[in-house]
Amino acid sequence: MDSRSKLAMTAFLLLSMLSFVVEARLPVKSIIRGPDCVGKSDDIAYNKRVERLIDILVDETKNVKHENYNDYSYVHSYPNRDNGSVIGGATCDRQLWKLDCWSCLVTAKNKLNDNCGHTHDARIELVDCSIWYKMIR
């Protein structure tokens, strides 16, 4: 085998190993932590505010750019300040494209809905995104 063929074979092997390392990374939508769910809520109005908050977080996070992450936080409350206000946030890895950020957050939202239902507080962390919310009084 001449030196040119050896170089080509070495390059091919190195690229093959590199692609294996890249593929070995956890999928974007793999769960790292959670879902953590606290306090079942039977308050229909509160539950609707939580659903609206999460929808806003999912839709808006992909559009906000910060130094290390796409990061969006939103506070949602209503006139009765003594009961049922909710605060929440969502984060995406800054290396994600907007559509991938949105897709990751939709997955996180669905996993929260499937596993937590209606709760006062909840949190989920996927490989490249997270969503959390909590009741504030």
N, C-alpha and C positions, 0 to 999 in steps of 0.2 A: 504494500500500500504506500503510495507516495505521500509526501508531506501535505499536499493540498487535500487529499482525501481524508487524512487523519484530522486535519483542521476542521473540515466540514463535518466529520463524524463527531468530534468533540463539541462543536457548536450545537449540533442537533441534540446531543445528550444533555448539554447544559440547558437548552431551551425546554426540553422535555421535563427536566427536573424542576425548572422554574414554574412551568405551567401547573405541575402537580402541587407545588407549594401554594400557588395562588388559589387553586381549586379547593385546597384543604381548609380554607377560611370558612367559618360558620356562615350559613346563608343569612342574608339580610334580615329575614323575618324570624330567625330563631330567638326564643325567649332566653334572656339572661337571668331575669329576676321577675317574680310575680306570676300571675297577677296577685297582688295583695289587696284584699277587700275587707273593709271594716264597717260594721254597723248597718244592718239592713234598714232600708228606708221604705216606708209605706206612704210617704207624702207625695202625692201625684204631682203637685206643683213643683216641688223640689226636684223630683226625678226628671221632669221636663226641662228644668233649668240646666241640670247636669247634661242631658242629651244635647241641648243647644250649645252648651259650653264646649263639649267635646267636638261637635261638628265644626264650630268656629276654629278651635285649635287645629284640627286636621286641615281645614281649608287655608288658614292663614300662615301656619308655620313654614310652609314651603316658600313663602314670599319674603321672609324676613332674614336678613343676613347679618351675622355678628362675627366677631373675630374667629372664634373656634367652632361655633355651631350655628345652624339656623335655629333661632330660639324665639319663641313667642309665648307670652303669658297673657292671660286675660282674666279679669275679675268680673263676675256676673252676680248681681244682687237684685233685690226688689225692695219696695218701700218698707216692708216689715223687717227692720234691721235686726230684730231680736231673734229671728229664727229663719234658718234655711238659706243663707247666702252661700255661695260656692266660689272657690278660687281654684284655678288649675293652670297647668302649663304643659307644653309639649316641646320636644327637642329632636332634631335630626342631626346626624353626622354631617359636617360641612362638605364632605366629599361626595355626598349624594346629589344627583341631579334632582330638580324640583319634582319630577314625576315619581322618582324612586322614593323621595322623602314622603310624598303624599301616599304612595302605595304602602310604605312601611307603617305610617300612622293609621291608615285604614285597617291594616291587619291588627295593629295594637288595639284600636277601638273595638274591633269585632271580638278579639280575645277577651277584652274587659267585659263586654256585653255578655258573652257566652259564659264567663266564669264568675262574674261578680253580680250581674243583674243590677238591681238598684241598691246602692250602698251610699253611706255618708262620705266615705273616703275610699280611694282606690289608686293603685299605681301598677304600671307594667313597664318593664325595660326590655326592649328587643336589642339585637346587636347594633343597629344603626339608628334607633329612635326610641323615644319613651313618651308616655302620657301619664299625668297624675291629676287628681283633683281631691279637694277636701271641703267639708262643710265648715263654715266659719260662723261664729255667733257674735 
